Amino acid sequence: MRLIKTEDAVGHVLCHDMTQIIKDQYKDARFRKGHVVTEEDIPVLLSMGKENLYVWEMTPGMVHENDAAERLLDVWLAQQDYRVKELPVAHLERQHWGRKIAAFLLRKMGIKNDRTAR
């Protein structure tokens, strides 16, 4: 992770969600962790008060936080002598896939739709 000036962030990957708040209109993550910054994003980020950004910088010996968490879990499971079996993703509750997909697509397009958030 490296701190850089927002103007120099084009092509870099954000390390954190960036929330945009427009009073009485909008409050949500405008940019999500993992978003690759584009030239068009720079004025929006600056308008949000983001003069500097933390971006992901893969260097030798670095491990992404998600991979590190999985490794730590594996070590803990081994120390506890738990036997585990990798399974496909299982949802414990009923999923409304149409709504879920619509919400995902709207977020990717930067559109907020309260109807899909139920």
LUMSE-591574 format. One line per field, with one value per atom (N, C-alpha, C): z, y, x; residue number from 1; atom name. Coordinates in nm, 3 decimals, m for minus. Last residue first. Layout:
BEGIN
zz	[Z, ...]
yy	[Y, ...]
xx	[X, ...]
sevex	[NUM, ...]
bado	[CA, ...]
END
This chain:
BEGIN
zz	[m0.109, m0.013, 0.022, m0.305, m0.177, m0.075, m0.527, m0.534, m0.401, m0.468, m0.484, m0.484, m0.472, m0.342, m0.355, m0.664, m0.679, m0.549, m0.810, m0.683, m0.704, m1.045, m1.024, m0.892, m1.142, m1.058, m1.032, m1.269, m1.355, m1.274, m1.053, m1.148, m1.241, m0.941, m0.869, m0.964, m1.137, m1.112, m1.037, m1.111, m1.236, m1.216, m0.846, m0.885, m1.009, m0.871, m0.780, m0.816, m1.051, m1.087, m1.000, m0.895, m1.019, m1.062, m0.687, m0.657, m0.780, m0.823, m0.752, m0.724, m0.919, m1.010, m0.947, m0.685, m0.780, m0.876, m0.381, m0.490, m0.597, m0.183, m0.260, m0.365, 0.145, 0.010, m0.060, 0.316, 0.309, 0.163, 0.286, 0.391, 0.390, 0.000, 0.063, 0.164, m0.065, m0.025, 0.044, m0.297, m0.220, m0.190, m0.262, m0.342, m0.251, m0.008, m0.074, m0.164, 0.141, 0.058, m0.015, 0.466, 0.328, 0.250, 0.752, 0.671, 0.530, 1.080, 0.943, 0.864, 1.330, 1.261, 1.121, 1.500, 1.446, 1.391, 1.564, 1.641, 1.600, 1.372, 1.513, 1.601, 1.141, 1.156, 1.303, 1.191, 1.177, 1.197, 1.189, 1.310, 1.305, 0.920, 1.029, 1.157, 0.787, 0.762, 0.875, 0.879, 0.913, 0.895, 0.757, 0.903, 0.949, 0.486, 0.536, 0.688, 0.481, 0.452, 0.503, 0.535, 0.627, 0.606, 0.308, 0.441, 0.541, 0.108, 0.106, 0.242, 0.191, 0.184, 0.183, 0.170, 0.300, 0.299, m0.033, m0.022, 0.109, 0.050, 0.036, 0.052, m0.062, m0.010, m0.039, m0.191, m0.049, 0.012, m0.428, m0.385, m0.233, m0.438, m0.441, m0.394, m0.553, m0.531, m0.547, m0.418, m0.488, m0.456, m0.409, m0.394, m0.479, m0.260, m0.373, m0.346, m0.099, m0.076, m0.190, m0.212, m0.209, m0.170, m0.162, m0.168, m0.155, m0.167, m0.230, m0.247, m0.162, m0.162, m0.239, m0.172, m0.075, m0.067, m0.373, m0.248, m0.139, m0.582, m0.529, m0.397, m0.630, m0.577, m0.517, m0.735, m0.612, m0.548, m0.968, m0.867, m0.734, m1.114, m1.066, m0.957, m1.147, m1.075, m1.027, m1.312, m1.168, m1.092, m1.570, m1.538, m1.387, m1.563, m1.577, m1.537, m1.311, m1.449, m1.448, m1.089, m1.109, m1.256, m1.027, m1.098, m1.137, m0.713, m0.834, m0.895, m0.472, m0.591, m0.721, m0.296, m0.286, m0.410, m0.492, m0.404, m0.405, m0.490, m0.546, m0.445, m0.348, m0.487, m0.562, m0.120, m0.168, m0.316, m0.039, m0.070, m0.110, m0.055, 0.043, 0.020, m0.190, m0.215, m0.099, m0.107, m0.239, m0.246, 0.131, 0.088, m0.050, 0.042, 0.138, 0.071, m0.072, m0.124, m0.043, m0.016, 0.049, m0.017, m0.097, m0.139, m0.074, 0.018, 0.031, m0.013, m0.106, m0.093, m0.094, 0.016, m0.037, m0.014, m0.049, 0.039, m0.039, m0.237, m0.124, m0.034, m0.595, m0.463, m0.355, m0.828, m0.763, m0.624, m1.105, m0.977, m0.918, m1.325, m1.347, m1.220, m1.176, m1.292, m1.315, m0.971, m0.938, m1.057, m0.964, m1.017, m1.005, m0.837, m0.979, m1.045, m0.573, m0.651, m0.800, m0.469, m0.501, m0.593, m0.260, m0.375, m0.392, m0.047, m0.052, m0.168, m0.085, m0.099, m0.109, 0.000, 0.000, 0.000]
yy	[m0.401, m0.472, m0.608, m0.258, m0.279, m0.356, m0.188, m0.314, m0.348, 0.057, m0.057, m0.189, 0.252, 0.200, 0.077, 0.285, 0.246, 0.181, 0.479, 0.431, 0.404, 0.409, 0.451, 0.394, 0.321, 0.439, 0.494, 0.085, 0.201, 0.330, m0.083, m0.073, 0.048, m0.056, m0.005, 0.014, m0.187, m0.045, 0.017, m0.449, m0.375, m0.225, m0.510, m0.515, m0.431, m0.491, m0.401, m0.395, m0.704, m0.567, m0.467, m0.922, m0.890, m0.747, m0.909, m0.904, m0.864, m0.941, m0.816, m0.799, m1.204, m1.093, m0.959, m1.357, m1.336, m1.221, m1.361, m1.304, m1.262, m1.649, m1.538, m1.492, m1.768, m1.758, m1.634, m1.858, m1.797, m1.789, m1.971, m2.024, m1.965, m2.070, m1.961, m2.021, m2.185, m2.224, m2.105, m2.249, m2.148, m2.197, m2.583, m2.468, m2.371, m2.659, m2.680, m2.562, m2.825, m2.711, m2.748, m2.939, m2.980, m2.858, m2.997, m2.915, m2.971, m3.081, m3.131, m3.052, m2.933, m2.943, m2.995, m2.890, m3.023, m3.041, m2.645, m2.695, m2.839, m2.605, m2.612, m2.670, m2.591, m2.700, m2.716, m2.355, m2.482, m2.601, m2.172, m2.192, m2.324, m2.193, m2.226, m2.255, m2.106, m2.240, m2.285, m1.842, m1.936, m2.080, m1.737, m1.742, m1.841, m1.760, m1.834, m1.847, m1.581, m1.723, m1.809, m1.342, m1.390, m1.539, m1.321, m1.336, m1.391, m1.284, m1.405, m1.430, m1.034, m1.148, m1.280, m0.868, m0.893, m1.012, m0.996, m0.923, m0.963, m0.970, m1.059, m0.975, m0.915, m0.865, m0.964, m1.018, m1.046, m0.997, m0.759, m0.892, m0.907, m0.565, m0.573, m0.713, m0.401, m0.536, m0.535, m0.163, m0.175, m0.312, 0.013, m0.116, m0.119, 0.339, 0.247, 0.121, 0.597, 0.477, 0.381, 0.936, 0.806, 0.698, 1.285, 1.172, 1.043, 1.440, 1.494, 1.388, 1.419, 1.319, 1.374, 1.566, 1.604, 1.508, 1.515, 1.447, 1.481, 1.635, 1.701, 1.639, 1.440, 1.571, 1.646, 1.239, 1.215, 1.347, 1.372, 1.326, 1.305, 1.415, 1.529, 1.491, 1.128, 1.226, 1.347, 0.967, 0.958, 1.072, 0.995, 1.055, 1.056, 0.840, 0.985, 1.056, 0.584, 0.632, 0.784, 0.331, 0.473, 0.510, 0.037, 0.093, 0.236, m0.084, m0.006, 0.047, m0.196, m0.274, m0.201, m0.065, m0.124, m0.211, 0.161, 0.047, 0.001, 0.482, 0.394, 0.283, 0.558, 0.604, 0.519, 0.429, 0.413, 0.450, 0.692, 0.554, 0.549, 0.912, 0.869, 0.721, 1.182, 1.062, 1.036, 1.388, 1.327, 1.191, 1.524, 1.501, 1.437, 1.599, 1.619, 1.607, 1.356, 1.479, 1.497, 1.176, 1.224, 1.355, 0.884, 1.019, 1.055, 0.682, 0.720, 0.864, 0.440, 0.586, 0.627, 0.150, 0.213, 0.362, 0.108, 0.125, 0.173, 0.094, 0.001, 0.006, 0.108, 0.164, 0.057, 0.081, 0.011, 0.068, 0.302, 0.236, 0.179, 0.447, 0.313, 0.236, 0.755, 0.687, 0.553, 0.905, 0.774, 0.697, 1.162, 1.061, 0.919, 1.311, 1.339, 1.234, 1.225, 1.181, 1.200, 1.114, 1.225, 1.175, 0.816, 0.897, 1.013, 0.570, 0.695, 0.778, 0.219, 0.339, 0.460, m0.116, 0.000, 0.123]
xx	[m3.330, m3.416, m3.363, m3.200, m3.130, m3.211, m3.336, m3.260, m3.195, m3.449, m3.538, m3.464, m3.251, m3.296, m3.384, m2.984, m3.125, m3.170, m2.737, m2.794, m2.941, m2.489, m2.628, m2.677, m2.248, m2.250, m2.388, m2.230, m2.256, m2.263, m2.199, m2.088, m2.104, m2.452, m2.335, m2.218, m2.604, m2.627, m2.509, m2.503, m2.485, m2.504, m2.586, m2.445, m2.420, m2.864, m2.792, m2.644, m2.910, m2.946, m2.871, m2.826, m2.755, m2.784, m3.018, m2.876, m2.794, m3.258, m3.233, m3.083, m3.215, m3.246, m3.214, m3.174, m3.066, m3.092, m3.229, m3.309, m3.209, m3.176, m3.120, m3.219, m3.218, m3.272, m3.215, m2.915, m3.047, m3.090, m2.672, m2.757, m2.898, m2.508, m2.582, m2.678, m2.188, m2.323, m2.388, m1.935, m2.007, m2.148, m1.801, m1.844, m1.921, m1.554, m1.682, m1.713, m1.288, m1.328, m1.457, m1.290, m1.309, m1.357, m1.085, m1.176, m1.182, m1.027, m1.022, m1.127, m0.830, m0.959, m0.938, m0.616, m0.638, m0.779, m0.541, m0.654, m0.688, m0.346, m0.306, m0.417, m0.506, m0.409, m0.367, m0.647, m0.719, m0.626, m0.432, m0.511, m0.586, m0.350, m0.256, m0.334, m0.582, m0.530, m0.435, m0.597, m0.702, m0.653, m0.367, m0.376, m0.483, m0.445, m0.329, m0.332, m0.659, m0.682, m0.566, m0.526, m0.630, m0.657, m0.363, m0.303, m0.403, m0.554, m0.472, m0.407, m0.651, m0.742, m0.665, m0.421, m0.483, m0.578, m0.153, m0.280, m0.348, 0.185, 0.071, m0.056, 0.519, 0.392, 0.281, 0.741, 0.727, 0.596, 0.766, 0.808, 0.797, 0.462, 0.607, 0.647, 0.191, 0.242, 0.393, 0.014, 0.141, 0.199, m0.285, m0.219, m0.094, m0.306, m0.321, m0.241, m0.459, m0.380, m0.410, m0.441, m0.508, m0.409, m0.508, m0.414, m0.494, m0.730, m0.610, m0.503, m1.049, m0.941, m0.821, m1.279, m1.177, m1.060, m1.449, m1.480, m1.377, m1.324, m1.444, m1.488, m1.130, m1.088, m1.208, m1.294, m1.218, m1.174, m1.383, m1.479, m1.408, m1.146, m1.224, m1.325, m1.067, m0.985, m1.067, m1.219, m1.240, m1.172, m1.125, m1.255, m1.283, m0.895, m0.881, m1.010, m0.948, m0.942, m0.925, m0.841, m0.870, m0.850, m0.998, m0.883, m0.919, m1.108, m1.140, m1.010, m1.046, m1.015, m1.043, m1.316, m1.183, m1.161, m1.518, m1.500, m1.354, m1.652, m1.550, m1.525, m1.870, m1.861, m1.759, m2.076, m1.938, m1.936, m2.310, m2.275, m2.128, m2.549, m2.448, m2.423, m2.731, m2.651, m2.556, m2.912, m2.919, m2.852, m2.874, m3.012, m3.024, m2.542, m2.651, m2.788, m2.352, m2.413, m2.540, m2.068, m2.190, m2.231, m1.895, m1.931, m2.064, m1.632, m1.773, m1.792, m1.434, m1.439, m1.586, m1.268, m1.389, m1.379, m0.914, m1.028, m1.149, m0.716, m0.707, m0.829, m0.740, m0.771, m0.766, m0.481, m0.593, m0.615, m0.398, m0.370, m0.498, m0.476, m0.422, m0.391, m0.410, m0.469, m0.397, m0.294, m0.350, m0.407, m0.203, m0.110, m0.166, m0.395, m0.371, m0.281, m0.366, m0.481, m0.458, m0.046, m0.135, m0.246, m0.030, 0.011, m0.087, 0.083, 0.008, 0.061, 0.053, 0.135, 0.045, 0.085, 0.000, 0.091]
sevex	[118, 118, 118, 117, 117, 117, 116, 116, 116, 115, 115, 115, 114, 114, 114, 113, 113, 113, 112, 112, 112, 111, 111, 111, 110, 110, 110, 109, 109, 109, 108, 108, 108, 107, 107, 107, 106, 106, 106, 105, 105, 105, 104, 104, 104, 103, 103, 103, 102, 102, 102, 101, 101, 101, 100, 100, 100, 99, 99, 99, 98, 98, 98, 97, 97, 97, 96, 96, 96, 95, 95, 95, 94, 94, 94, 93, 93, 93, 92, 92, 92, 91, 91, 91, 90, 90, 90, 89, 89, 89, 88, 88, 88, 87, 87, 87, 86, 86, 86, 85, 85, 85, 84, 84, 84, 83, 83, 83, 82, 82, 82, 81, 81, 81, 80, 80, 80, 79, 79, 79, 78, 78, 78, 77, 77, 77, 76, 76, 76, 75, 75, 75, 74, 74, 74, 73, 73, 73, 72, 72, 72, 71, 71, 71, 70, 70, 70, 69, 69, 69, 68, 68, 68, 67, 67, 67, 66, 66, 66, 65, 65, 65, 64, 64, 64, 63, 63, 63, 62, 62, 62, 61, 61, 61, 60, 60, 60, 59, 59, 59, 58, 58, 58, 57, 57, 57, 56, 56, 56, 55, 55, 55, 54, 54, 54, 53, 53, 53, 52, 52, 52, 51, 51, 51, 50, 50, 50, 49, 49, 49, 48, 48, 48, 47, 47, 47, 46, 46, 46, 45, 45, 45, 44, 44, 44, 43, 43, 43, 42, 42, 42, 41, 41, 41, 40, 40, 40, 39, 39, 39, 38, 38, 38, 37, 37, 37, 36, 36, 36, 35, 35, 35, 34, 34, 34, 33, 33, 33, 32, 32, 32, 31, 31, 31, 30, 30, 30, 29, 29, 29, 28, 28, 28, 27, 27, 27, 26, 26, 26, 25, 25, 25, 24, 24, 24, 23, 23, 23, 22, 22, 22, 21, 21, 21, 20, 20, 20, 19, 19, 19, 18, 18, 18, 17, 17, 17, 16, 16, 16, 15, 15, 15, 14, 14, 14, 13, 13, 13, 12, 12, 12, 11, 11, 11, 10, 10, 10, 9, 9, 9, 8, 8, 8, 7, 7, 7, 6, 6, 6, 5, 5, 5, 4, 4, 4, 3, 3, 3, 2, 2, 2, 1, 1, 1]
bado	[N, CA, C, N, CA, C, N, CA, C, N, CA, C, N, CA, C, N, CA, C, N, CA, C, N, CA, C, N, CA, C, N, CA, C, N, CA, C, N, CA, C, N, CA, C, N, CA, C, N, CA, C, N, CA, C, N, CA, C, N, CA, C, N, CA, C, N, CA, C, N, CA, C, N, CA, C, N, CA, C, N, CA, C, N, CA, C, N, CA, C, N, CA, C, N, CA, C, N, CA, C, N, CA, C, N, CA, C, N, CA, C, N, CA, C, N, CA, C, N, CA, C, N, CA, C, N, CA, C, N, CA, C, N, CA, C, N, CA, C, N, CA, C, N, CA, C, N, CA, C, N, CA, C, N, CA, C, N, CA, C, N, CA, C, N, CA, C, N, CA, C, N, CA, C, N, CA, C, N, CA, C, N, CA, C, N, CA, C, N, CA, C, N, CA, C, N, CA, C, N, CA, C, N, CA, C, N, CA, C, N, CA, C, N, CA, C, N, CA, C, N, CA, C, N, CA, C, N, CA, C, N, CA, C, N, CA, C, N, CA, C, N, CA, C, N, CA, C, N, CA, C, N, CA, C, N, CA, C, N, CA, C, N, CA, C, N, CA, C, N, CA, C, N, CA, C, N, CA, C, N, CA, C, N, CA, C, N, CA, C, N, CA, C, N, CA, C, N, CA, C, N, CA, C, N, CA, C, N, CA, C, N, CA, C, N, CA, C, N, CA, C, N, CA, C, N, CA, C, N, CA, C, N, CA, C, N, CA, C, N, CA, C, N, CA, C, N, CA, C, N, CA, C, N, CA, C, N, CA, C, N, CA, C, N, CA, C, N, CA, C, N, CA, C, N, CA, C, N, CA, C, N, CA, C, N, CA, C, N, CA, C, N, CA, C, N, CA, C, N, CA, C, N, CA, C, N, CA, C, N, CA, C]
END
